[in-house]
Amino acid sequence: MIDIHADKPVLIAGPTASGKSALALHIAQQQGGIIVNADALQAYQGWPILSAQPSAEEQRLAPHALYGAVAYDGAFDLGDWIAAVTPYLTQGTRPIIVGGTGLFLSTLTSGLSPIPPIPDDIRQAGNIRDLAEMIAALDPETRDTLDLHNRMRVQRAWEVLTHTGHGMAYWHALPASPLLPAENATCIVLDAPKDWLTPRIAQRFDLMMDMGLLDEGRAMRPVWNPQHASSKTIGAADLIDHLDGKISANDLRETITIKTRQYAKRQRTWFRKRMADWHNLPISSTDLSTALRFLP
């Protein structure tokens, strides 16, 4: 049983479609608090259904923050998120910080490396640079720590190296003070095994379609730009291809569900390596009423 103290922040990590938002809402309804987004792509406007942002109904049940807070053509990196989340650590309402971007959450509890801001011209150059070319340019120490399938992480590392002359590994080795030490929060990572998660991912895609995913894509089609950070939302490019008649509805479903399963696998690996000391909650078979103990 995990003790949830009403006066301590709660951090919730987990793979996509594992029920993180539902858990956060359950805690908020039991004890109060504001649910704060820690998912890089859920911060953007434009793709609320595809990025699985909490629905309007869910957001009416408890206060939410940092969902759809950034323009679809804007930029929002780790430093931006740290700056945005900091006020919620000091205000009166207890934050329940939830998301699938493990780097956001781990940086919150381990500290932010003092990397200088990246100039716009370097960021724009990274937006149009080939992924393989950026990977090849990285220092070996940094390359070995990255998910090389994650363009956003690779591009960030390339930008830092290009601007500072030092790789991310160098900056991460420097001393850093955490904004929220793990011992001052309740840190939970959802353990969602593949066999349980796979059908949920397929079911969630079908639910997205019922919620109006095609209409969301049609609304974004006139402003579509694959270089926008928000366009990295899993399935966005495939949805545009479908609307342009390049792939069928069946292919759209299969492609997005496969990419989502692959992403969930990378998330699970990341959490196992980086969050081994967090409370592990086996969500596939757990009754929340017996897994969590709410304390004053």
C-alpha positions in Angstrom: 0.0 0.0 0.0 1.2 3.5 -0.9 0.7 6.2 1.6 -0.6 9.4 0.0 -0.1 12.4 2.3 -2.4 15.3 1.6 0.3 17.9 2.2 3.0 16.3 -0.1 3.2 16.7 -3.8 2.5 13.6 -5.8 4.4 12.6 -8.9 3.0 10.0 -11.3 4.9 8.5 -14.2 3.9 5.7 -16.5 3.7 4.5 -20.1 1.1 5.9 -22.4 -2.5 4.5 -22.0 -1.6 3.1 -18.5 -4.2 5.2 -16.7 -2.0 8.0 -15.3 -4.6 10.7 -15.7 -7.3 8.5 -14.1 -5.0 7.9 -11.1 -4.2 11.6 -10.7 -7.9 12.4 -10.9 -8.7 9.8 -8.3 -6.2 11.3 -5.9 -7.4 14.8 -6.5 -11.0 13.8 -5.8 -10.1 12.0 -2.6 -7.7 14.7 -1.2 -7.8 17.7 -3.4 -5.0 19.2 -5.4 -4.2 20.6 -8.9 -3.3 18.1 -11.6 -0.2 19.5 -13.5 0.9 18.1 -16.8 4.4 16.5 -17.2 4.0 15.3 -20.8 5.9 17.3 -23.4 3.3 16.9 -26.2 0.2 17.3 -24.1 1.4 20.9 -23.4 0.5 21.9 -27.0 -2.7 23.1 -28.5 -4.0 21.5 -31.7 -4.0 17.8 -30.8 -5.9 17.4 -27.6 -7.5 14.1 -28.6 -4.5 12.6 -30.4 -2.2 13.4 -27.5 -4.7 12.1 -25.0 -5.1 15.2 -22.9 -7.7 15.0 -20.2 -11.2 15.6 -21.5 -13.2 18.7 -20.8 -15.4 16.6 -18.4 -12.3 15.3 -16.5 -11.0 18.8 -16.2 -14.2 20.0 -14.7 -13.8 17.4 -11.9 -10.6 18.8 -10.6 -8.2 21.8 -11.4 -5.8 21.0 -14.2 -2.7 23.0 -15.5 -0.3 23.1 -18.4 -2.5 21.1 -20.8 -2.8 22.8 -24.2 -0.9 25.8 -22.8 1.5 26.2 -25.7 0.6 27.3 -29.3 0.7 24.4 -31.8 3.6 26.2 -33.6 5.4 27.1 -30.4 8.4 25.5 -28.6 8.3 23.9 -25.2 11.4 22.1 -23.9 12.6 20.8 -20.6 13.7 24.3 -19.4 10.4 25.8 -20.4 8.5 23.1 -18.4 10.7 23.6 -15.3 9.9 27.3 -15.5 6.2 26.6 -15.9 5.9 24.0 -13.2 7.9 25.9 -10.5 5.0 28.2 -9.4 2.9 25.1 -8.6 5.5 23.9 -6.1 5.1 27.0 -3.9 1.4 27.9 -4.2 -1.1 26.8 -1.6 -2.7 24.0 -3.6 -0.9 20.6 -3.5 0.3 19.7 -7.1 -0.3 16.2 -8.5 2.3 16.2 -11.4 1.5 13.5 -14.0 2.9 12.5 -17.3 4.8 10.2 -19.5 7.9 12.4 -20.2 10.2 10.8 -17.7 12.9 13.4 -18.2 10.6 16.1 -16.9 9.8 14.2 -13.8 13.3 12.9 -13.0 14.8 16.4 -13.6 12.3 17.8 -11.1 13.6 15.5 -8.4 17.3 15.3 -9.4 18.0 18.8 -10.6 18.4 20.7 -13.9 21.8 21.0 -15.5 22.9 24.6 -16.0 22.6 24.4 -19.8 22.6 27.9 -21.4 19.5 28.8 -23.4 19.6 27.7 -27.1 19.5 30.5 -29.6 16.5 30.5 -32.1 18.8 30.1 -35.1 20.3 26.9 -33.8 16.9 25.5 -32.9 15.5 26.3 -36.3 18.6 24.6 -37.9 17.9 21.5 -35.9 14.2 21.5 -37.0 15.3 20.9 -40.6 18.3 18.7 -40.0 18.2 15.0 -40.7 17.9 12.8 -37.6 20.7 10.4 -38.7 23.0 13.4 -39.3 22.3 14.8 -35.8 23.0 11.4 -34.2 26.3 11.0 -36.0 27.4 14.5 -34.8 26.8 13.7 -31.1 29.6 12.8 -28.7 29.6 9.1 -27.8 29.0 9.7 -24.1 25.7 11.5 -24.9 24.7 9.2 -27.7 24.9 6.2 -25.5 22.4 7.7 -23.0 19.7 8.7 -25.6 16.7 7.1 -27.1 17.9 7.5 -30.7 14.3 7.0 -32.0 13.1 10.1 -30.1 13.8 13.0 -32.4 13.0 15.7 -29.8 15.7 14.3 -27.4 18.3 13.8 -30.2 17.6 17.3 -31.5 17.9 18.8 -28.0 21.3 17.1 -27.6 22.5 18.3 -31.0 21.4 21.9 -30.2 23.3 21.8 -26.9 26.4 20.4 -28.4 26.3 22.9 -31.3 25.7 25.9 -29.1 28.0 25.1 -26.2 30.7 22.8 -27.6 29.9 20.3 -24.8 27.6 17.3 -25.0 24.6 16.7 -22.8 26.6 14.1 -20.8 29.0 16.9 -19.8 26.2 19.2 -18.6 24.4 16.4 -16.8 27.5 15.5 -14.8 27.6 19.0 -13.3 26.2 19.5 -9.8 22.5 20.4 -9.8 20.0 21.1 -7.1 16.5 19.5 -7.4 13.5 21.7 -7.3 11.6 19.0 -5.6 13.7 16.3 -3.8 12.0 12.9 -4.1 11.9 12.5 -0.4 9.6 15.5 -0.2 7.0 14.0 -2.6 5.1 10.8 -3.1 6.6 9.3 -6.3 4.6 6.7 -8.2 5.5 4.8 -11.4 2.8 2.7 -13.0 3.8 -0.8 -13.9 1.7 -1.7 -16.9 2.9 -5.0 -18.6 2.8 -5.3 -22.3 0.0 -8.0 -22.5 -2.3 -5.7 -20.5 -1.3 -2.5 -22.2 -1.5 -3.6 -25.8 -5.3 -4.0 -26.1 -5.8 -0.8 -24.1 -3.7 1.1 -26.8 -6.0 -0.3 -29.5 -9.1 0.5 -27.6 -7.9 4.1 -26.9 -7.4 4.7 -30.6 -11.0 3.6 -31.3 -12.2 5.9 -28.5 -10.2 8.8 -30.1 -12.0 8.2 -33.3 -15.3 8.3 -31.6 -14.3 11.5 -29.9 -13.7 13.2 -33.3 -10.0 12.5 -34.1 -10.7 12.9 -37.8 -12.2 16.3 -37.3 -9.2 17.3 -35.2 -7.0 16.4 -38.0 -9.1 18.3 -40.5 -8.9 21.4 -38.3 -5.1 21.1 -38.2 -4.6 20.3 -41.9 -4.5 23.9 -43.1 -1.7 24.8 -40.7 0.2 21.4 -40.8 3.9 21.7 -40.7 6.0 18.6 -39.9 8.7 20.8 -38.4 6.5 22.0 -35.5 7.3 20.3 -32.2 3.6 19.6 -31.8 3.7 17.6 -35.0 5.8 15.0 -33.3 2.7 13.8 -31.5 2.4 10.1 -32.2 0.2 9.6 -35.2 -0.1 13.2 -36.3 1.8 12.7 -39.6 -0.1 9.5 -40.2 -3.5 11.2 -39.6 -2.6 13.9 -42.1 -1.5 11.2 -44.6 -4.9 9.5 -44.2 -6.8 12.8 -44.7 -4.7 13.3 -47.9 -5.7 9.9 -49.1 -2.3 8.3 -48.8 -3.2 5.6 -46.3 -6.4 3.8 -45.6 -8.4 3.9 -42.3 -7.2 0.4 -41.4 -3.6 1.3 -42.1 -4.0 4.4 -40.0 -5.3 2.4 -37.0 -2.5 -0.2 -37.4 0.3 2.4 -37.8 -0.7 4.5 -34.9 -1.2 1.6 -32.5 2.1 0.0 -33.5 3.9 3.3 -33.0 2.2 3.8 -29.6 3.2 0.3 -28.5 6.8 1.0 -29.4 6.7 4.3 -27.5 5.3 2.6 -24.5 8.1 0.0 -24.6 10.7 2.8 -24.6 8.9 4.5 -21.7 8.8 1.3 -19.6 12.6 0.8 -20.2 13.3 4.4 -19.2 11.3 4.2 -16.0 12.9 0.9 -15.0 16.3 2.4 -15.3 15.7 5.9 -13.9 12.9 5.4 -11.4 13.8 2.2 -9.6 13.5 3.9 -6.2 9.9 5.2 -6.9 6.8 3.4 -5.6 5.9 0.8 -8.2 2.2 0.4 -8.7 1.2 -2.8 -10.7 -1.8 -1.1 -12.3 -3.0 -4.1 -14.3 -4.4 -5.9 -11.4 -4.6 -3.3 -8.7 -7.7 -2.0 -7.0 -6.9 1.6 -6.2 -8.9 1.5 -3.0 -6.6 -1.1 -1.6 -3.4 0.1 -3.2 -3.5 3.7 -1.9 -3.9 4.9 1.7 -5.0 8.5 1.9 -3.6 10.4 4.9 -4.2 13.9 6.3 
